[in-house]
Amino acid sequence: MAQGTLSSNFNDRGFTFIRPEESSGISKDIFLHIRWIESGQDASKFVRGATVEFEIEMVHKNGEEKPQARNVRLLSVEDSTSSTVHSTGHRGVVKFWLPQGYGFIVDEGSSDEFYAGAISVPSRYLRQGDIVQFDVEKTRDRSQAVNVTLVGWQEAGDRFTDNLDLGHPKWPARLAELAEKEPWNYEEKPAKDEFVILRSYVKYTFLRLHELPGHLAVSHDGSHLAFNTGLVTPFQEEIFALFTQRPATKPGPPWLLRSFEKASSVAFLKLFGGNPPPLAWYYDDASQLVLDTALPLNVSVEHVPHDPKRFPSALSTLGPQDLAGLVNSKAPEAVERVRRNYKTAIPQFYRDGKTGQGKMQVLLPVALLRRDQVELALAVDRLESHVYLGRTVLTLDWAYNNARLLTRPDRDWLRP
């Protein structure tokens, strides 16, 4: 572990730089984003002059290797760093809140964004859409929201957050403890949030259930809502998310998480008896789950390389045309792998970020550098003209996250 001192507080975009000690062998300041501080660390104490301990990861960016800090832990704080409350009585809306214990508030008057840490919030967390009052504290390096008070709530335009309040961001730990064990973090580049895949899984399961008539169950007296999570216990009992109706006098989404319940739970049976909410379904034709290797596969060479950061760093010197050509040349190898083992093609339910509409795709392995090592997944659509089109490539972490909505993928190439 290396050591160094912070050159400034975290700015409004959540990053700062570390001046490393000479023993690190690195002469340049090291980039640090707030998401890379260790879980449980108080981000508000990461101020200018603070001494920190960290790991160094070299990241390829703009054609060169640059150091970034990971797993950062506070060692000491310089007492000379001072802060004062600059202004009071601000009002704004929470833009987002991360499970690591911080988020950003948009001032409704100036539209400025202010960082807010859990230490400044009585409940220790906020929700997207919360309307808050706050004061602004200024240090030598930045302004942040303090003395945050919840005064209301407004819809954020997201069906999940607009309908459900899951309470404290640590709720996935409760569900993971009840469910059959499986990894819920990325494998290639683990996230600070160890339940990043589970959060996504629950959100997109709910969004699908919301589209299906009768898949969200409301108790006879209207006091509770439940849905089938699609997860099971080690004894193969279905697990349901159970919500209670929020009191009209308290601001927030209409349904507040009460618990996660097994199918045999007395509390659940009393409310929903022998009519539990059904599983989500994503396809009408089972042929959508497999790749028909008799049909031709074409690659959208203009779209595939639109985000070069998804590609291995060893290929960073290649331009978009070269990356597209490389993927195109490797696509036949992916089809051959499916011919040898049909399970190599992994189905996913893709929801368009702009329209919100969902559709079935299959993911194919793409080995660019070595034939025995898959680096990317090619997302493939089946068109009405009976051909396949490779739309884009995904990192393996992203691909697993998407595929987990339907199934726990075979571990041949796509692993959590």
C-alpha positions in Angstrom: 0.0 0.0 0.0 1.2 3.5 -0.9 0.7 6.6 1.1 0.2 10.3 0.2 -1.7 13.5 1.0 -4.8 14.9 -0.6 -4.1 18.0 -2.7 -7.7 19.2 -2.3 -11.1 18.2 -1.0 -13.4 16.2 -3.4 -14.8 18.6 -5.9 -18.5 18.7 -7.0 -17.8 15.9 -9.5 -16.5 13.7 -6.8 -12.7 13.6 -7.5 -9.5 14.9 -6.2 -5.7 14.1 -6.4 -3.2 12.5 -4.1 0.3 13.7 -3.8 2.2 10.4 -3.4 5.2 9.9 -1.1 8.5 9.7 -2.9 8.8 6.0 -2.0 5.9 5.2 -4.4 8.1 5.8 -7.4 5.4 8.0 -9.0 6.2 11.7 -9.5 2.7 12.8 -10.8 -0.3 13.4 -8.6 -2.7 10.3 -8.5 -6.3 10.7 -9.5 -8.9 9.6 -6.9 -12.6 9.4 -7.4 -14.8 9.3 -4.3 -16.2 5.9 -5.2 -12.8 4.3 -4.6 -12.6 5.1 -0.9 -13.0 2.0 1.3 -16.5 1.1 2.4 -17.3 2.6 5.8 -14.9 5.6 5.4 -16.4 9.0 6.0 -15.9 11.0 2.7 -16.4 14.3 4.5 -13.0 13.8 6.3 -11.1 13.4 3.0 -10.0 17.0 3.0 -6.9 18.9 1.8 -3.8 17.8 3.6 -5.3 14.5 4.9 -2.9 11.5 4.8 -4.3 8.5 3.0 -3.2 4.9 2.3 -4.1 3.4 -1.1 -3.4 0.9 -3.9 -2.3 2.1 -7.3 -4.0 0.9 -10.6 -2.6 1.9 -13.9 -5.4 2.9 -16.3 -5.0 3.4 -20.0 -6.4 6.8 -21.0 -5.8 9.0 -24.0 -3.0 6.8 -25.3 -1.0 6.6 -22.0 -0.9 4.8 -18.7 -2.1 6.9 -15.8 -2.1 6.0 -12.1 -5.4 6.0 -10.2 -6.0 5.3 -6.5 -8.0 2.3 -5.3 -9.1 1.1 -1.9 -8.3 4.4 -0.2 -8.2 4.6 3.6 -7.9 7.7 5.7 -4.8 7.7 8.1 -4.9 11.2 9.5 -6.5 14.7 9.0 -4.6 18.0 9.0 -6.2 20.2 11.6 -5.4 23.3 9.7 -8.1 22.6 7.2 -11.1 24.7 8.2 -14.7 25.1 7.0 -17.4 27.5 7.6 -21.1 27.7 6.9 -21.3 30.1 4.0 -25.0 30.4 3.4 -28.2 28.9 4.9 -31.8 28.2 3.8 -31.1 26.5 0.4 -33.7 24.3 -1.1 -33.0 21.6 -3.7 -33.7 18.1 -5.1 -31.6 15.0 -4.7 -30.2 14.1 -8.1 -28.9 10.7 -6.9 -27.7 8.9 -3.8 -25.1 6.1 -3.9 -24.9 3.2 -1.5 -21.4 4.3 -0.5 -23.0 7.0 1.5 -23.0 10.2 -0.6 -24.9 11.9 -3.3 -25.6 15.2 -5.0 -28.3 17.9 -4.5 -29.3 20.3 -7.2 -30.1 23.8 -5.8 -33.5 24.8 -7.2 -32.6 28.4 -7.4 -29.1 28.4 -9.0 -29.1 24.8 -10.4 -25.7 24.3 -8.8 -24.9 20.8 -7.6 -23.7 20.2 -4.1 -22.0 17.1 -2.7 -23.8 15.7 0.4 -22.4 13.0 2.7 -24.3 10.7 5.0 -22.9 12.5 8.0 -24.9 15.6 7.0 -28.3 13.7 6.8 -30.2 12.6 10.0 -31.4 9.4 8.4 -27.8 8.8 6.9 -29.2 8.4 3.4 -31.4 10.2 0.9 -33.5 9.1 -2.1 -33.6 10.3 -5.7 -36.4 12.9 -5.8 -36.2 14.0 -2.2 -36.8 17.7 -1.7 -34.5 19.0 1.0 -33.4 22.2 2.7 -29.7 22.6 3.4 -26.9 24.9 4.3 -23.8 25.4 2.2 -20.4 24.8 3.9 -17.3 26.2 2.2 -13.8 25.0 2.7 -10.7 26.2 0.9 -11.5 23.8 -2.0 -15.2 23.3 -2.4 -18.7 23.8 -1.2 -20.9 21.1 0.1 -24.4 20.6 1.5 -24.7 20.3 5.3 -27.5 20.3 7.8 -29.7 18.6 5.3 -33.4 18.2 6.2 -36.1 16.3 4.2 -39.1 18.5 3.4 -40.8 16.7 0.6 -40.5 14.4 -2.4 -41.2 14.5 -6.1 -41.3 11.8 -8.8 -38.0 11.5 -10.7 -39.4 9.9 -13.9 -38.2 6.4 -13.1 -40.9 3.7 -12.4 -38.7 1.9 -9.9 -37.8 4.8 -7.7 -41.1 6.5 -8.2 -43.0 3.5 -6.9 -40.8 1.8 -4.4 -38.9 3.0 -1.4 -36.4 0.2 -0.3 -35.2 2.2 2.6 -31.5 2.2 3.7 -29.2 1.4 0.7 -28.0 -1.7 2.6 -31.2 -3.6 1.8 -29.5 -6.0 -0.7 -27.5 -7.5 2.1 -30.8 -8.7 3.7 -32.0 -10.2 0.4 -28.6 -11.9 -0.4 -28.6 -13.4 3.1 -32.0 -15.0 2.5 -31.3 -16.2 -1.1 -29.4 -19.0 -2.5 -25.7 -17.9 -2.5 -24.2 -16.4 -5.6 -21.8 -13.6 -6.4 -23.4 -10.2 -6.7 -20.3 -8.1 -7.6 -18.4 -7.8 -10.8 -15.4 -10.1 -11.4 -13.3 -8.2 -14.0 -13.4 -4.9 -12.1 -15.2 -5.3 -8.7 -17.3 -2.4 -7.7 -17.2 -0.7 -4.3 -20.8 -1.7 -4.0 -20.6 -5.5 -3.4 -24.3 -5.9 -4.4 -24.1 -3.9 -7.7 -25.6 -6.8 -9.7 -28.3 -7.5 -7.2 -29.5 -3.9 -7.2 -29.8 -4.0 -11.0 -31.5 -7.4 -10.9 -34.2 -6.2 -8.5 -34.8 -3.0 -10.4 -35.2 -4.5 -13.8 -37.2 -7.4 -12.5 -39.7 -4.9 -11.0 -39.8 -2.9 -14.3 -40.7 -6.0 -16.2 -43.3 -7.1 -13.7 -44.8 -3.6 -13.8 -45.4 -4.2 -17.6 -47.2 -7.5 -17.0 -50.8 -7.5 -15.9 -51.4 -9.2 -12.5 -47.7 -9.6 -11.7 -47.7 -7.0 -8.9 -50.0 -8.2 -6.2 -51.9 -5.9 -3.8 -53.5 -7.3 -0.7 -57.3 -7.4 -0.3 -57.3 -4.3 2.0 -54.9 -2.4 -0.2 -52.3 -2.0 2.6 -49.5 -4.2 1.0 -47.9 -4.9 -2.3 -45.7 -7.8 -3.2 -43.8 -9.2 -6.2 -41.8 -12.3 -7.0 -38.1 -11.5 -6.9 -37.3 -14.6 -9.0 -34.8 -15.7 -6.4 -35.0 -18.7 -4.1 -33.7 -19.8 -0.7 -31.1 -22.7 -0.4 -34.2 -24.9 0.1 -35.7 -23.7 -3.2 -38.5 -21.6 -1.7 -39.5 -18.6 -3.7 -38.7 -15.2 -2.2 -41.1 -12.2 -2.4 -40.5 -8.5 -1.8 -43.2 -7.2 0.6 -44.1 -3.5 0.8 -46.4 -1.6 3.0 -48.4 1.5 2.0 -46.7 4.7 3.0 -48.7 7.0 5.3 -50.1 9.9 3.4 -48.5 12.4 5.8 -44.9 11.2 5.0 -43.3 12.2 1.7 -41.9 9.5 -0.6 -42.9 6.8 -3.0 -46.2 5.0 -2.3 -44.7 1.7 -1.3 -42.2 1.2 1.5 -40.2 -2.0 1.8 -41.3 -4.1 4.8 -39.3 -7.3 4.3 -38.2 -10.0 2.0 -40.3 -13.1 2.7 -40.1 -16.8 1.9 -43.2 -18.5 0.3 -43.9 -20.3 3.6 -43.7 -17.0 5.7 -46.8 -16.7 7.9 -46.7 -12.9 7.4 -46.8 -13.3 3.6 -49.4 -16.1 3.7 -51.8 -14.0 5.8 -51.7 -11.3 3.2 -51.7 -13.2 -0.1 -52.7 -16.8 0.9 -52.6 -19.3 -2.0 -52.4 -16.6 -4.7 -48.8 -15.5 -4.7 -47.6 -13.1 -7.4 -46.1 -15.0 -10.4 -42.6 -14.9 -11.9 -41.7 -12.4 -14.5 -41.5 -13.7 -18.1 -39.5 -12.1 -20.9 -40.2 -14.1 -24.1 -43.0 -15.8 -26.0 -40.9 -18.1 -28.2 -38.2 -20.3 -26.7 -36.3 -20.1 -29.9 -35.4 -16.5 -28.7 -33.1 -18.1 -26.1 -30.7 -19.7 -28.6 -28.7 -18.8 -31.6 -29.8 -20.4 -34.9 -26.4 -21.1 -36.4 -27.9 -21.7 -39.8 -28.7 -17.9 -40.1 -26.1 -15.4 -41.2 -24.5 -13.0 -38.7 -23.6 -9.4 -39.6 -21.9 -6.9 -37.4 -22.9 -3.2 -37.2 -19.3 -2.0 -37.8 -20.2 1.7 -37.3 -21.8 1.2 -33.9 -19.7 -1.6 -32.4 -16.6 0.7 -31.7 -18.6 3.7 -30.5 -17.1 3.3 -27.0 -13.4 2.3 -27.2 -13.1 2.2 -23.4 -14.9 -1.2 -23.5 -12.1 -2.7 -25.4 -8.9 -4.2 -23.8 -6.3 -1.6 -23.1 -3.8 -3.5 -25.3 -5.9 -2.4 -28.3 -6.0 1.3 -27.4 -3.8 2.3 -30.3 -6.4 1.0 -32.8 -8.9 3.4 -34.4 -12.7 2.8 -34.6 -12.4 1.2 -38.1 -9.7 -1.2 -36.9 -11.7 -2.2 -33.8 -14.8 -2.8 -35.9 -12.9 -4.9 -38.4 -11.4 -7.0 -35.6 -14.8 -7.7 -34.0 -16.2 -8.5 -37.4 -13.4 -10.9 -38.2 -13.9 -12.7 -34.8 -17.7 -13.1 -35.1 -17.4 -16.4 -37.1 -15.4 -17.9 -34.3 -18.1 -17.1 -31.8 -20.7 -18.8 -34.0 -18.4 -21.9 -34.2 -18.3 -22.0 -30.5 -22.1 -22.0 -30.4 -22.2 -24.9 -32.9 -20.1 -26.9 -30.5 -22.1 -25.9 -27.4 -25.5 -24.1 -27.8 -25.2 -22.8 -24.3 -22.4 -20.5 -25.3 -25.0 -18.1 -26.7 -26.5 -16.5 -23.6 -29.9 -14.8 -23.7 -30.4 -11.3 -22.3 -33.4 -9.0 -22.0 -32.2 -5.6 -23.2 -34.1 -2.5 -22.3 -33.4 0.5 -24.5 -32.2 3.5 -22.4 -34.0 6.0 -24.4 -37.4 4.4 -25.2 -37.5 2.1 -22.2 -38.7 -0.8 -24.4 -37.3 -4.3 -23.9 -36.4 -7.0 -26.3 -34.6 -10.3 -26.4 -31.0 -10.6 -27.5 -28.2 -13.2 -27.3 -24.7 -12.6 -26.1 -21.8 -14.2 -27.9 -18.2 -14.5 -26.7 -15.5 -12.4 -28.5 -11.9 -13.3 -28.1 -9.8 -10.6 -29.7 -6.3 -11.1 -28.4 -6.2 -14.8 -27.6 -8.6 -17.5 -28.8 -8.7 -19.1 -25.3 -9.5 -15.8 -23.5 -12.8 -14.0 -24.0 -12.6 -10.2 -23.5 -16.0 -8.9 -24.7 -19.6 -10.0 -25.4 -21.3 -9.2 -28.7 -25.0 -8.4 -28.2 -26.9 -9.8 -31.2 -30.5 -9.1 -32.4 -32.5 -11.5 -34.6 -34.2 -9.4 -37.3 -37.5 -10.2 -39.1 -35.5 -10.8 -42.3 -34.0 -14.0 -40.7 -30.5 -12.6 -40.1 -28.7 -11.7 -37.0 -27.1 -8.3 -36.4 -24.4 -7.7 -33.8 -25.4 -4.4 -32.3 -22.6 -3.6 -29.9 -20.0 -5.1 -27.6 -20.2 -5.1 -23.8 -17.6 -5.7 -21.1 -17.9 -9.0 -19.4 -19.0 -7.4 -16.2 -21.8 -5.5 -18.0 -22.8 -8.5 -20.0 -23.2 -10.7 -16.8 -25.2 -8.0 -15.1 -27.6 -7.9 -18.1 -27.8 -11.6 -18.5 -28.5 -12.3 -14.8 -32.0 -10.9 -15.2 -33.0 -14.1 -17.0 -30.7 -16.7 -15.7 -27.4 -17.5 -13.9 -25.2 -17.8 -17.0 -23.2 -20.9 -17.7 -19.7 -20.4 -16.4 -18.0 -21.5 -19.6 -17.1 -17.9 -20.5 -19.4 -15.4 -18.8 -18.7 -15.4 -15.1 -19.8 -13.1 -12.3 
